[in-house]
Amino acid sequence: MWCQYTKRLLVLFSGLVVASLLVPVNICAQEATQDSAGEARKFDEFTRVGGCDHSARLDNFAIQLMNEPDTVGYVVAYGPQGDGSGTGNFRLRMSKDYLVNSRGIDPNRIKTIYGGPYKDLEESASELWIASPEAAAPETIKYENKAGEFTGKFIEHPAWDGLSLGVEESTGPPVGDTSTANFADMLRLQPKTYAYIVVYEGDESAPGAWGRVSARAAKGLQSDYGIQSDRIKIIFGGYDKKAKLQLWILPNDAPPPVEEVKTERRLKKNIRLGTFSQYELKYNDGARSVFKEFAEILRRDENLRACIIVRPEIASVPEPGADEADEAIASEAVISDEAVVSDKLPNEVVPDEPPDVDLLQVVEKWKRDLVKEYQISENRMVVMIAPAQEEYQEGHIETWVVPPDAPLPDLYPPQEVETGETEEESPQSLEESPPGL
């Protein structure tokens, strides 16, 4: 009987021991669950950054998400309202697109939140957060700014009059034109105001540059941000050392910010419009865009000429060395003995790749179009063919406008050296150039 009672005590004691051991385990499991479902943690934050910096930050974010596969990522953006370039929603789209399509993150793991306007009227900002799926989304900050009451000159920056042919490779996801997006946001918040675009030409501006720059800015406000054309005023401010563009916002009853200059000065020196590669000219009607730029300038002023400098691409085949020649002979002997079948197509063409352009044929077409479309004599378009002195210059076209009685552009201008000074090209370097075409 004692033995039976002792056995019962041992069983009861064993049960108590097991229960006491299980309790801490359950408590630890509960605590672990609470930690994993805790608050989201901020991984990074930044304002306006370049493409390389932006992609590097998103790369680090993607790596951390890969190292924590049971988490989700939040991208929070602050900036102007709307969907155009530089807005908060634009930052969200670019960031998620990069994380999903460039870094392979599951789109269901990337959550985006628009946090509202940012505190700085010329900036926007992003925050990157990591959290468990059960955790609450990060709380946003309600910033205050003066977008609803600001009037005056909002921003001034260099006025660029070049062509953007849209074939440059991107260095990373852009954050967009935040300043213009904020400017458009202010116009929406203040319906009884006008937008003034004031442009000044510089010493290196081509004739009519102010009109092209201002028209492009006005078109962007309308197409990208929905600003009505009757709220946009354009003013030619005159001349300064450097070309510049100003954006003003003023009440409807306020006078214009500057007095408009009515007379444009005559061009006195050669102005280079741009340098374009064969690659640029074959995409997106690039050759057509370049032609229209200088043709419109010639139509504005009948005293000007266009000068086109063509630097053809030189095909060079290096002579084989002794060892390479022996290998070539041996290879030919093998081919003659037995047929060689290759599964590689020769000169395979990418389906969406436009055909290469012949630069000389391009300029000849420009001459014909100048006469046919603009009724401008082909004698006002001078073509010069000059071998490139550096490999990177091959396969390029330069476009210039030349005033009356001015000499044609120097085919081989002095080159800048590291000290900031210039040095003339030596006759020897010209003699070593490929034969003229």
C-alpha positions as CSV (number, residue, x, y, z in Angstrom):
1,M,0.0,0.0,0.0
2,W,2.8,2.4,0.8
3,C,4.5,1.5,-2.5
4,Q,1.2,2.3,-4.4
5,Y,0.9,5.6,-2.5
6,T,4.5,6.5,-3.3
7,K,4.0,5.7,-7.0
8,R,1.0,8.1,-7.0
9,L,3.1,10.8,-5.4
10,L,5.9,10.3,-8.0
11,V,3.5,10.5,-10.9
12,L,1.9,13.7,-9.4
13,F,5.4,15.2,-8.8
14,S,6.6,14.3,-12.3
15,G,3.5,16.0,-13.7
16,L,4.2,19.2,-11.7
17,V,7.8,19.2,-12.9
18,V,6.8,18.8,-16.5
19,A,4.2,21.5,-16.2
20,S,6.7,23.8,-14.5
21,L,9.1,23.2,-17.4
22,L,6.5,23.9,-20.1
23,V,5.3,27.2,-18.7
24,P,8.6,29.2,-19.4
25,V,8.6,27.8,-22.9
26,N,5.1,29.0,-23.6
27,I,5.9,32.4,-22.1
28,C,9.0,32.7,-24.4
29,A,7.0,31.7,-27.4
30,Q,4.5,34.4,-26.6
31,E,7.2,37.0,-26.1
32,A,8.8,36.1,-29.5
33,T,5.4,36.5,-31.2
34,Q,5.0,39.9,-29.7
35,D,8.5,41.0,-30.8
36,S,7.9,39.8,-34.4
37,A,4.6,41.7,-34.5
38,G,6.1,44.8,-32.9
39,E,6.4,48.3,-34.4
40,A,7.9,48.9,-37.9
41,R,11.5,50.1,-37.8
42,K,12.9,52.8,-40.0
43,F,15.7,51.6,-42.3
44,D,16.6,54.8,-44.3
45,E,15.3,58.3,-45.1
46,F,16.4,60.8,-47.7
47,T,15.3,63.9,-49.7
48,R,16.3,64.7,-53.3
49,V,19.0,62.3,-54.5
50,G,20.6,61.5,-57.8
51,G,19.9,58.2,-59.7
52,C,23.0,56.4,-58.5
53,D,22.4,57.4,-54.8
54,H,18.7,56.5,-55.1
55,S,19.4,53.0,-56.5
56,A,22.1,52.4,-54.0
57,R,19.7,53.1,-51.1
58,L,17.0,50.9,-52.6
59,D,19.6,48.2,-53.2
60,N,20.5,48.2,-49.5
61,F,16.8,48.1,-48.7
62,A,16.2,45.1,-51.0
63,I,19.1,43.2,-49.5
64,Q,17.8,43.7,-46.0
65,L,14.3,42.4,-47.2
66,M,16.0,39.4,-48.7
67,N,17.8,38.7,-45.4
68,E,14.5,38.9,-43.6
69,P,12.1,37.0,-45.9
70,D,9.2,37.0,-43.4
71,T,9.0,40.8,-43.4
72,V,7.4,43.5,-45.6
73,G,8.8,46.8,-46.7
74,Y,7.1,50.2,-46.6
75,V,8.0,53.1,-48.8
76,V,6.6,56.4,-47.5
77,A,6.9,59.5,-49.6
78,Y,6.3,63.2,-48.8
79,G,5.9,65.8,-51.6
80,P,3.6,67.6,-53.9
81,Q,0.2,66.1,-54.7
82,G,-0.6,64.7,-58.1
83,D,1.1,62.1,-60.3
84,G,3.5,64.0,-62.4
85,S,7.3,64.0,-62.2
86,G,8.6,65.0,-58.8
87,T,5.4,64.4,-56.9
88,G,5.1,62.1,-53.9
89,N,3.2,59.5,-55.9
90,F,5.9,59.7,-58.6
91,R,8.5,58.7,-56.0
92,L,6.4,55.8,-54.8
93,R,5.9,54.5,-58.3
94,M,9.6,54.7,-59.2
95,S,10.8,53.1,-55.9
96,K,8.4,50.2,-56.1
97,D,9.0,49.6,-59.8
98,Y,12.8,49.4,-59.1
99,L,12.5,47.1,-56.1
100,V,10.1,44.7,-58.0
101,N,11.4,44.8,-61.5
102,S,15.1,45.5,-61.0
103,R,15.7,43.7,-57.6
104,G,13.1,40.9,-57.8
105,I,11.2,41.7,-54.6
106,D,7.7,40.2,-54.5
107,P,5.3,43.1,-55.2
108,N,3.1,41.9,-52.3
109,R,5.9,42.6,-49.9
110,I,6.2,46.3,-50.9
111,K,3.7,48.7,-49.4
112,T,3.5,52.3,-50.5
113,I,2.1,55.3,-48.4
114,Y,1.8,58.9,-49.6
115,G,2.4,60.9,-46.4
116,G,1.3,64.3,-47.8
117,P,3.2,67.5,-48.5
118,Y,6.8,68.0,-47.3
119,K,8.0,70.8,-45.1
120,D,10.4,72.2,-47.8
121,L,8.7,73.7,-50.8
122,E,11.6,72.8,-53.1
123,E,12.0,69.2,-51.8
124,S,10.3,65.9,-51.4
125,A,11.4,63.0,-49.2
126,S,11.2,59.2,-48.8
127,E,11.3,56.9,-45.8
128,L,12.1,53.1,-46.0
129,W,10.6,50.9,-43.3
130,I,10.7,47.2,-42.5
131,A,8.1,45.4,-40.4
132,S,6.4,42.0,-39.9
133,P,3.2,41.4,-41.8
134,E,1.2,41.7,-38.5
135,A,2.7,45.0,-37.5
136,A,0.9,48.3,-37.9
137,A,2.0,50.5,-40.8
138,P,4.4,53.3,-39.9
139,E,2.8,56.5,-38.9
140,T,3.2,59.5,-41.2
141,I,4.2,63.0,-40.2
142,K,1.9,65.9,-40.9
143,Y,4.3,68.6,-42.2
144,E,3.3,72.3,-42.6
145,N,4.5,74.5,-45.4
146,K,3.4,77.8,-47.1
147,A,2.3,76.4,-50.4
148,G,-1.2,77.8,-50.0
149,E,0.0,81.4,-49.4
150,F,3.4,81.8,-51.1
151,T,3.7,84.5,-53.8
152,G,6.8,85.9,-55.6
153,K,9.8,84.4,-57.3
154,F,9.7,80.7,-56.4
155,I,12.8,79.4,-58.2
156,E,15.6,80.3,-60.7
157,H,17.8,77.9,-62.5
158,P,19.9,77.7,-65.7
159,A,17.9,77.7,-68.9
160,W,18.9,74.7,-71.0
161,D,18.1,75.0,-74.8
162,G,19.5,71.6,-75.9
163,L,17.7,68.7,-77.5
164,S,16.9,65.7,-75.3
165,L,16.6,62.7,-77.7
166,G,15.6,60.4,-74.8
167,V,18.1,57.6,-75.4
168,E,20.5,58.1,-72.5
169,E,20.8,55.1,-70.1
170,S,19.4,55.8,-66.7
171,T,21.7,55.6,-63.7
172,G,18.8,54.7,-61.4
173,P,15.2,55.5,-60.5
174,P,14.6,59.3,-60.7
175,V,12.8,61.4,-58.1
176,G,11.7,63.8,-60.8
177,D,11.3,67.5,-61.0
178,T,10.3,68.3,-57.5
179,S,10.6,72.1,-57.8
180,T,8.2,72.3,-60.8
181,A,5.8,69.8,-59.1
182,N,5.7,72.0,-56.0
183,F,5.2,75.1,-58.2
184,A,2.2,73.4,-59.8
185,D,0.9,72.4,-56.4
186,M,1.0,76.1,-55.3
187,L,-1.0,77.1,-58.4
188,R,-3.7,74.5,-57.6
189,L,-3.9,75.7,-54.0
190,Q,-4.1,79.3,-55.1
191,P,-6.6,79.4,-58.0
192,K,-6.6,83.2,-58.2
193,T,-2.9,83.4,-59.2
194,Y,-0.9,83.4,-62.5
195,A,2.2,81.4,-63.3
196,Y,4.9,83.6,-64.8
197,I,7.8,82.0,-66.8
198,V,10.6,84.5,-67.3
199,V,13.5,83.5,-69.5
200,Y,16.8,85.3,-70.0
201,E,19.2,84.4,-72.8
202,G,23.0,84.1,-72.2
203,D,26.1,84.8,-74.2
204,E,26.1,81.3,-75.6
205,S,22.3,81.2,-76.4
206,A,21.2,80.4,-79.9
207,P,18.7,82.8,-81.5
208,G,15.2,82.3,-80.2
209,A,16.4,80.2,-77.2
210,W,14.1,82.0,-74.8
211,G,11.0,81.1,-76.8
212,R,11.9,77.4,-77.0
213,V,12.8,77.2,-73.3
214,S,9.6,78.9,-72.1
215,A,7.4,76.9,-74.5
216,R,8.9,73.7,-73.1
217,A,8.3,74.8,-69.5
218,A,4.7,75.9,-70.3
219,K,4.0,72.6,-72.0
220,G,5.3,70.7,-69.0
221,L,3.0,72.6,-66.6
222,Q,0.0,71.8,-68.8
223,S,0.7,68.2,-69.7
224,D,2.4,66.9,-66.6
225,Y,0.5,68.8,-63.9
226,G,-2.8,69.9,-65.4
227,I,-2.3,73.6,-65.2
228,Q,-4.6,75.5,-67.6
229,S,-2.9,77.4,-70.4
230,D,-4.8,80.7,-69.5
231,R,-3.0,80.7,-66.1
232,I,0.5,80.7,-67.7
233,K,2.2,83.9,-68.7
234,I,5.5,84.0,-70.6
235,I,8.0,86.9,-70.5
236,F,11.3,87.4,-72.3
237,G,13.4,89.1,-69.7
238,G,16.3,90.0,-72.0
239,Y,20.0,89.0,-71.7
240,D,22.4,88.0,-69.0
241,K,25.8,86.3,-69.0
242,K,24.2,82.9,-68.4
243,A,20.8,81.8,-69.7
244,K,18.3,81.4,-66.9
245,L,14.7,80.6,-66.2
246,Q,12.5,82.0,-63.4
247,L,9.2,80.7,-62.1
248,W,7.0,83.3,-60.4
249,I,3.5,83.0,-58.8
250,L,1.6,86.2,-58.4
251,P,-2.1,87.3,-57.7
252,N,-4.2,87.9,-60.8
253,D,-4.3,91.6,-60.1
254,A,-0.6,92.0,-59.5
255,P,1.7,93.6,-62.2
256,P,4.1,91.3,-64.1
257,P,7.3,90.6,-62.2
258,V,9.6,92.1,-64.9
259,E,9.2,94.3,-67.9
260,E,9.2,92.3,-71.2
261,V,12.0,93.0,-73.7
262,K,10.6,93.4,-77.2
263,T,13.7,93.4,-79.3
264,E,16.1,90.5,-79.8
265,R,19.8,91.2,-80.6
266,R,21.6,89.9,-83.6
267,L,23.9,86.9,-83.4
268,K,27.5,87.9,-83.5
269,K,29.4,84.7,-83.1
270,N,29.2,81.0,-84.0
271,I,27.0,79.0,-81.7
272,R,27.1,75.2,-81.4
273,L,23.6,73.8,-81.0
274,G,24.7,70.3,-80.1
275,T,26.7,67.1,-80.8
276,F,24.8,64.0,-81.7
277,S,25.9,60.4,-82.1
278,Q,24.7,57.9,-84.7
279,Y,23.0,56.0,-81.8
280,E,20.9,59.1,-80.9
281,L,20.0,60.0,-84.4
282,K,18.4,56.6,-85.2
283,Y,16.1,56.6,-82.2
284,N,12.8,58.4,-81.6
285,D,13.1,60.5,-84.9
286,G,16.3,61.9,-83.5
287,A,17.6,63.0,-86.9
288,R,14.3,64.7,-87.6
289,S,14.5,66.6,-84.3
290,V,18.0,67.8,-84.9
291,F,17.0,69.0,-88.4
292,K,14.0,70.9,-87.2
293,E,16.0,72.7,-84.5
294,F,18.5,74.4,-86.9
295,A,15.9,74.8,-89.7
296,E,13.6,76.8,-87.4
297,I,16.5,79.1,-86.5
298,L,17.3,79.7,-90.2
299,R,13.7,80.5,-90.8
300,R,13.7,83.1,-88.0
301,D,16.7,84.9,-89.4
302,E,17.5,84.8,-93.1
303,N,21.0,86.1,-92.6
304,L,22.2,83.0,-90.6
305,R,23.7,79.8,-92.0
306,A,23.8,76.3,-90.6
307,C,27.1,74.4,-90.5
308,I,27.1,70.7,-90.1
309,I,30.3,68.9,-89.1
310,V,30.3,65.2,-89.8
311,R,32.8,63.0,-88.1
312,P,32.3,59.5,-89.6
313,E,32.9,56.3,-87.9
314,I,36.2,54.7,-89.0
315,A,36.2,50.9,-89.3
316,S,39.7,49.7,-88.4
317,V,40.8,46.1,-88.5
318,P,44.1,45.4,-86.7
319,E,46.7,43.3,-88.5
320,P,47.1,39.8,-86.8
321,G,50.4,39.0,-85.2
322,A,52.5,36.0,-86.1
323,D,50.8,33.6,-83.6
324,E,47.3,34.8,-84.6
325,A,48.2,34.3,-88.3
326,D,49.3,30.7,-87.6
327,E,46.1,30.0,-85.7
328,A,44.0,31.4,-88.6
329,I,45.8,29.1,-91.1
330,A,45.2,26.1,-88.9
331,S,41.6,27.1,-88.5
332,E,41.1,27.3,-92.3
333,A,42.7,23.9,-92.7
334,V,40.2,22.4,-90.3
335,I,37.2,24.1,-92.0
336,S,38.3,22.7,-95.4
337,D,38.4,19.1,-94.1
338,E,35.0,19.0,-92.6
339,A,31.9,21.1,-92.5
340,V,31.3,23.2,-89.4
341,V,27.7,23.7,-88.3
342,S,27.0,26.6,-86.0
343,D,23.7,27.2,-84.1
344,K,24.6,30.9,-83.8
345,L,22.9,33.2,-86.3
346,P,25.3,35.6,-88.0
347,N,24.7,39.3,-87.4
348,E,21.6,38.7,-85.3
349,V,19.4,41.8,-85.2
350,V,17.6,42.9,-82.1
351,P,13.9,43.1,-83.0
352,D,13.3,46.6,-81.6
353,E,16.7,48.0,-82.8
354,P,16.3,50.6,-85.5
355,P,18.8,50.3,-88.4
356,D,22.0,52.3,-88.2
357,V,22.0,55.6,-89.9
358,D,24.5,56.8,-92.6
359,L,25.6,60.2,-91.5
360,L,26.3,61.4,-95.0
361,Q,22.9,60.3,-96.2
362,V,21.3,62.1,-93.2
363,V,22.9,65.4,-94.1
364,E,21.9,65.0,-97.8
365,K,18.3,64.4,-96.7
366,W,18.5,67.5,-94.5
367,K,19.5,69.6,-97.5
368,R,16.5,68.4,-99.6
369,D,14.1,68.9,-96.7
370,L,15.4,72.4,-96.1
371,V,14.4,73.4,-99.6
372,K,11.2,71.3,-99.8
373,E,9.7,72.1,-96.4
374,Y,11.1,75.5,-95.5
375,Q,11.9,77.0,-98.9
376,I,15.4,77.8,-97.7
377,S,18.3,77.5,-100.1
378,E,20.6,74.6,-99.6
379,N,23.5,77.1,-99.9
380,R,22.7,78.2,-96.4
381,M,23.6,74.8,-95.0
382,V,27.4,74.1,-95.1
383,V,28.6,70.5,-94.6
384,M,32.2,69.8,-93.5
385,I,33.6,66.3,-93.1
386,A,36.4,66.0,-90.6
387,P,38.0,62.8,-89.2
388,A,37.7,62.4,-85.5
389,Q,40.9,62.8,-83.5
390,E,39.6,60.6,-80.6
391,E,37.7,57.4,-80.8
392,Y,34.8,58.7,-78.7
393,Q,34.3,61.5,-81.4
394,E,33.7,59.0,-84.2
395,G,30.2,58.6,-85.6
396,H,29.0,62.1,-84.5
397,I,27.4,65.2,-86.1
398,E,27.9,68.7,-84.8
399,T,25.3,71.4,-85.6
400,W,26.2,75.1,-85.6
401,V,24.6,78.4,-86.5
402,V,26.9,81.0,-88.2
403,P,26.2,84.7,-88.4
404,P,27.0,86.8,-91.6
405,D,30.7,87.3,-92.4
406,A,31.8,85.0,-89.6
407,P,34.3,82.3,-90.3
408,L,33.1,78.7,-90.2
409,P,33.7,76.8,-87.0
410,D,37.2,75.4,-86.3
411,L,37.3,71.7,-87.1
412,Y,39.9,71.1,-84.4
413,P,39.6,73.7,-81.7
414,P,42.1,74.1,-78.9
415,Q,41.7,71.4,-76.2
416,E,41.4,72.1,-72.6
417,V,44.1,70.7,-70.3
418,E,43.8,69.9,-66.6
419,T,45.2,73.3,-65.6
420,G,42.2,75.0,-67.2
421,E,44.4,76.4,-70.0
422,T,44.1,75.4,-73.6
423,E,46.7,74.1,-76.0
424,E,46.6,74.0,-79.8
425,E,46.5,70.6,-81.6
426,S,49.9,69.8,-83.1
427,P,50.2,69.4,-86.8
428,Q,51.6,65.9,-86.1
429,S,48.3,64.9,-84.5
430,L,46.4,66.0,-87.7
431,E,48.7,64.1,-89.9
432,E,48.1,60.9,-87.9
433,S,44.4,61.2,-88.3
434,P,42.6,58.7,-90.6
435,P,42.6,59.7,-94.3
436,G,39.9,62.3,-95.2
437,L,36.6,61.0,-96.5
